Amino acid sequence: MSRPIILGIVGDSAAGKTTLTKGIAQVLGPENVTLICTDDYHRYDRQQRAEIGITALHPDCNHLDIMQQHLSLLRTGQPILKPVYSHKTGTFEAPHYIKPNKFVIIEGLLGYSTRAARDAYDVKVYLAPPEQLRAKWKVKRDTQKRGYSAEQVLAELEKREPDSEQYIRPQRQWSDIVVSFYPPNGEDDETNGHLNVRLVLRPTIPHPDFTPIIKSSTGDSDSAIRLGLDRDMSKPVDVLEVDGHATLEQVNKLEHVMCSDMPYLHSVCDRESNPELGKVAGTTGETLQSYPLALTQLIITYHMLKATQMYQ
Ligand code: G6P
């Protein structure tokens, strides 16, 4: 049986969902990917929300039943008539008819909030940057792209905090991978250029054997790439950390672990003979990508491809 492979990218407003989603779509080949943002399932437009006094983060403010039904349809390869919410106007537009490609990426605020929705995904990612960094990203995006002032964004963040706490952050527990980009040494990094990443790898999906990394760095905790054991929401997990200043040699070792039995990923990582894809995988120079972001995208793509092997 052949059906689409479904990836979830869930996290609070401005947690980096769209950036990560676009990067993974690049690696998988945009022509193979259907992108869906669950903001389209808002129940009320911007004005109605203001009148009622409800935030977009509240489950009652979203048609979660329709989202859930659409997820199930997409999982079985069927088309949907998807609503469309415009962030530009804060209103709804004519719905779109969407046929799923080989891979479907669903990003949004409440993607894991019901059992039936959670069951639809093959891979579940939750984005959890430090709150200070998220606030900075949100101010930047909403002032530059959505026409708000910095004061409005900060006031909105405060207003939404109770719903973030009650409805958004608990979804972390349902994810297979928790992704947290963070500035090294708590620095205030204006450029986002050299963020580190911390990946919580839960045993809910089989991860690659990353132990060669420990061996090659002789368990050195100063290494720019580290693997360790920890607890997340009191459950035991593996944690992989990659620093923004990791070298190409260190990055290559990690890639080798993932790419050895996956020819497609191998070609993605072959920066010299495949500059376009290599760019996505984090080359130096003109590219926007940092190694931590590139490796995060690669690890998630690895799981998407594994799911393909298992289910198709
Ligand atoms: C946040 C979320 C969006 C959501 C929006 C609604 O910014 O990140 O995903 O759609 O709130 O608010 P708006 O600014 O469109 O009224």
Residues whose N, C-alpha, C, O or C-beta is under 5 A from the ligand:
A	BS01	G6P	S13 A14 D39 R46 A56 H87 G90
